[in-house]
Amino acid sequence: MKIAIIDYGMGNIHSVAKAIQSCGGEPVVTGKKSELDAADKIILPGVGAFDDAMAELNRLDLVGAILEQVRRKKPFLGICLGMQLLLEKSQEAKTHQGLGIISGEVVKFGAKSGLKVPHMGWNDLKIVAKDSPLLNGIDSGSQVYFCHSYYPQPADKSVIAATCAYGVEFACILQKDNVYGVQFHPEKSQSAGLKIIRNFVSLC
């Protein structure tokens, strides 16, 4: 099962590839449209700024290729910043729109007493979509690892598969048809994270 990990200079590429391999997948780290086309599934990782990420995807001429693979119903997973890029826009961005695969925007955590931003560390999942194939075998209360200052606010709440509480309750897993997004880092989330990656690897 070939899983393309999009390399655009903005993600924990090698950690994700190692996790995919340990879960039975064949990772292909690539920035080439032809290899996205040949892959069975695609992962868009990401660490950094929204504008920089979209600028790099545009520079590599990958935006159209990503949208084409999504239209072809290929399983697609966005991780952290890669999840945020699935939405239409971000409060962080000054010049670029997102991929627009999921309607909505990315917003920053508000200033609250004692609330440190970025949100960094372990936190509990609250499962909303109990029938999600990505969450097979994952229970509410499972802990995963976060590192982010912004979070997604989808326009359609039905795409929220799980939430997390940090000052506010926010969407941390999205699912729309063949497209999934996780705000946390499954590759750093030990048993729960690896289970989620294994579920993605196993998707038909």
C-alpha positions, -999 to +999 in steps of 0.1 A: +000+000+000+019+031-012+012+062+008+026+095-006+038+119+021+038+154+004+073+170+009+070+207+007+095+216+034+069+222+061+065+189+080+078+162+102+083+141+071+106+114+084+087+109+116+055+104+096+072+081+072+086+060+100+051+057+116+036+047+083+062+020+078+057+007+113+020+004+106+024-017+075+023+010+048+049+019+022+058+056+026+068+076-005+082+110+004+076+132-026+069+165-041+061+151-076+026+150-091+032+117-108+040+100-075+008+114-059-011+100-088+006+066-084+000+064-046-029+046-030-033+073-003-019+107+005-007+125+036-002+162+039+019+169+070+028+204+082+045+225+108+049+262+105+029+292+091-002+289+068+010+315+043+044+299+039+029+264+034+004+276+007+032+295-010+053+264-012+024+242-024+018+268-051+055+271-060+057+233-064+025+234-085+009+209-062-024+226-053-042+214-085-027+179-081-040+177-045-075+188-055-075+163-083-065+134-061-093+144-036-118+145-065-107+110-074-118+099-039-083+089-029-080+087+010-063+119+021-050+128+056-039+163+067-018+165+099-015+196+121-009+225+097-017+201+069-052+198+084-056+236+086-047+239+049-078+218+041-100+248+050-107+279+030-088+305+050-069+312+083-067+342+106-029+336+105-028+341+067-022+375+052-019+366+015-030+331+008-063+312+008-064+275+018-072+245-003-109+249+003-116+212+005-136+218+038-156+250+042-146+271+072-117+290+086-088+285+110-088+307+141-064+315+169-069+306+205-082+336+225-063+351+254-076+336+286-062+337+321-036+309+325-041+297+289-007+293+272-005+296+235+007+275+217-013+247+231+014+221+236+013+187+252-010+158+258-048+162+258-079+140+257-100+133+226-138+135+228-151+112+200-181+126+181-182+103+150-182+069+166-185+052+132-155+069+117-131+044+102-102+066+112-112+062+149-118+024+149-106+012+183-101+047+197-121+057+228-130+091+242-104+100+267-075+087+246-046+111+248-028+126+218+000+151+214-007+187+203+015+217+193-005+245+177-018+281+182-047+279+157-075+254+152-102+247+126-137+260+127-156+242+099-188+257+086-205+224+086-203+208+121-212+174+107-176+170+095-163+171+131-152+136+141-136+145+174-130+175+197-106+185+224-110+211+252-083+238+257-100+269+270-126+262+244-139+230+229-124+228+194-125+204+165-094+182+164-104+156+139-123+163+107-138+139+082-154+147+049-159+117+025-124+105+017-107+135+034-095+134+070-077+159+092-061+157+126-049+188+145-026+168+167+005+148+157-004+111+155+032+102+147+041+116+182+010+102+200+023+068+210-003+039+209-034+060+202-017+079+174-002+048+158-037+032+159-051+062+140-023+059+114-028+021+112-065+028+106-056+052+077-032+027+062-060+001+063-086+022+046-101+008+014 
